[in-house]
Amino acid sequence: MKKIMKEIDAAVEPDEITEAMEKETDLPSVVNKGLQSNEDFYKMAFQFQEIMMIYESAIKQLETKLEILNKEYKVTGRRNPIETIKSRIKSPDSIAKKLEKKGLSVNFKTMTENLQDIAGVRVICPYISDIYNVKDILLKQPDIKLVEQKDYIENPKASGYRSLHLVVEIPVYLSQTEHRVKVEIQLRTIAMDFWASLEHELKYKNEQKIPDSVRRELFRVAETIAMTDREMEEIAIELQALD
């Protein structure tokens, strides 16, 4: 299973995506059949590659919108609301694992219909208010449709994790077709990203279960960081009032 997904990811030429997304090609069954012909393998590989190209195109569009916003603020002499922009596409192995975890068949149709985070963009902002300003500006654009919002800033996770998660739908136009593509956007402050990155490393690189004492300490640090975020924004507001 993992081998075939990695081989598919290595393919370099596209095929027709519409056929791929509509046809329920079960990848494990293809593996079990031993890929009866090279033609079947390359067709499947090309289809997967084109699907990934469309997700990558959606990411590029969002990144361009965010970069334009930052340039506008710079030209007008205002403080930039975005510190950094990061993006990623889920690996074939991660896609397969997530579908299997959901109890779904690993094929193109279930992948595109049931996973909302294949394409992801992370926006790091200086202050909490910037997060909501960037969100509002993006959602005012007519070609961006909000699918889902989870506010872990107002309602943090039990671990202490904070971030604003949006799933948006954005159009990608090819030479003959249009596709509405879902992209997950995570908006965080610099402090939130610092905590989340370290917590992720501890959680996934530690082979043993994290002790409750460490979890409590992580939560305490998350609360301290949240308080620091609020205090830094208050200082910034005070300084702006002096101008």
N, C-alpha and C positions, 0 to 999 in steps of 0.2 A: 504493500500500500504506500508506504513512505517513499520507496524507491521509485514507483511510477509517478508520484507527485513531483519528486525532484527532477525526474527526467522530463516531465511536461514543462516545468519551469525553465528548463534549459533550451527549449525550442525557440526559434528566432523569427519564424514567419507566421503571419496571421491567416485565419480562414474566416468564414462568415459567422459573426457572433450571434445573429438572430437564430440561426439553426441550433447553435450550441446552447443557448439559453432556453429554447423551447423543447429541445430533445432531452429526455431524461436518461442520459448515458451514465450508467452506474459504474464508476471507476473500479471498485473492487471486483465486479463481475468481469470486467475486461482483463484485469490482471489474472483472475482464475482461469480465463480462457487462454491465457498465454499470448495475448495479442496476436490473433490469428494471421494478421498480415501487417507488414510495415505500413501499408496505406492507412489502416485503421489507427495505428499509433500516431502517425504524423498528422492525420486529420484531427484527432483529439488534442494533440499538442498545439496545433495551430489555433484551434478554437480557444483553448485555455489562454494562450499568449495574447490573443486579441481581447479577451475579457479583461485581462490584467492591464492592457494598454488603455482601455477605456477608463478603468479606475484611476490609473496614473494621470490621464488627461483631466479628470475631475479634480484631482489634487492640484494640478498645475493651475487650473482656473481659480480655485480658492486662494492659492498662494499669491497669484497675480492681483486679485482683489485686495488682499491684505497689504501687499507691498505698495499698491497705489494709494491706499489709505494712509500708510506711513509717510509716503512722499508728499501727499497733500498737506499733512500736518507740518512737515519740515519746511515746505515752501511758504506756508502761511505763518511760520514762526511759532507754532504751537508745539507743546511737548508731545513727543511720539507716544501713543498709547500701547505700542507693541515693542517688546524688547527683542524677542526672537520668534522664529517660526520653524517648526520641525514637522516632518511628514514621514509616513511609512506605509507600505503595502504589506498585508499579512503574507507570510510565506505559505507555500502549498501545504507544508506539514501542519502549520497552525490552523489553516482552514479545515483540513481533514479532521484534526483532533476536535475542533470546536463543533463540527457537524456531528461527529460520532458521540460527543458528550451530550448533545441535544437529542440523540436517538434518531438522527436523520441519515438518509442515504448520502453518500459522498458523490455528488454529481453536479453538473453545472447549474441545473435548474434550482436545486435546493440551496446551493451556494449563493446565488444572486438574489433569491427570494427571502432567505431566512437570516442571512448575516448582514448586519448593518455597519460593521466596523472593519470590513476588508480594507477600505481606504481610510486613513486617519491623518488628521492635521492637529498639531498641538501648538497653541498660541500662548506665549509667555508674556505677561503684562507686568508693568511696574506696580500698579495698585489695583485693589479690588474694584474700584469704580471703573477702571479702564476695561475690565472684563465685560461688564454689562454695557458699556458704551460701544465696544467692538461688536458685541452680540447684536445690539439694536441696529447698528449701521449695516451689518451683513443682512439681517432679516428684512430690512427695508428694500433691498434690491429685488426687483421683480422676478429674476430668474432663480432665486433661492427660495426653496420651500422648507419650512420647519416640519420635520416628521416627529421628533421626540426631544424633550428637554428633561435633564436630570440635574437639579441644583444641589450639589454636594457642598456648596459653600454655606447656604442657608440651613441645609440639613446634612451635616457631615456623616460619613460612614462610621460604624462602631469603632473602626481602627483609628479614626481621627483624620482620615483622608478627606481632602477638600479640593474641589474642582467643579467647573461648570461644564457639563457634557451636553452637546447638541448633536442630533442626527439630522442632517439636511439633505435635500435632494436637489441636484444641480444637473442641467442638461449638457450632454456631450454630443456634438454634431459631427458625424462622419460624412463621407462624400455622398452617401445615399440614405443614411439612416440617422435617427435621433434616439438617444438613450437617456433616461432619467436615472441618474446614478446617486446612490446614497453614500454619504461621507460622514464619518464621526469627527466632530471638532471638540477638542478639550481646551478650555481656557483656564489658565492658572496664573497666579502671581509667581514671582521669582522664588519666594519663600515656600509656597505650596509645591512648586516643582522640585525644589531641593529636598523637601521631606519625602515626597512621593517616590523620587528616584532612589533614595537610600532605603526606604521601606520595601520597595520592589526588589532591590538587590538582596536585602536580608531575607525576604520571604522566599525567593525562588532559588537562591544559591545555597541556602542552608538546607541540607538534606534531612535534618531532624526537625520535629515540630518546635516552633518558637515557644518558649516558656511563657506562662501567663504574666510573670513578673516583667519580662521584656516587652510584652504587648502593652502592659500598663505604662511602662516608661515611654514607649513610642507614642501612646495616646497623650501623655503629659507633654511631650515635646511638640506634638501637633498643636495642642492648645496654646502653648507658649508662642509658637510661630504665628498662629492666628492672631493672638493679641499684639504681637510685634507688627504684623501687617496693618492692623487697625491704627496703631500708634504712629507708624510711619506715614500713613495717609493723612492723619490729623496734622502732623508736622508739615507735610507738603502743602496742605490747605492754608495753614498759618503763613507759610512763606509766600505763597501766591498772593495772599491778601496784602502783603507789604509792597508788592510791585505797583 
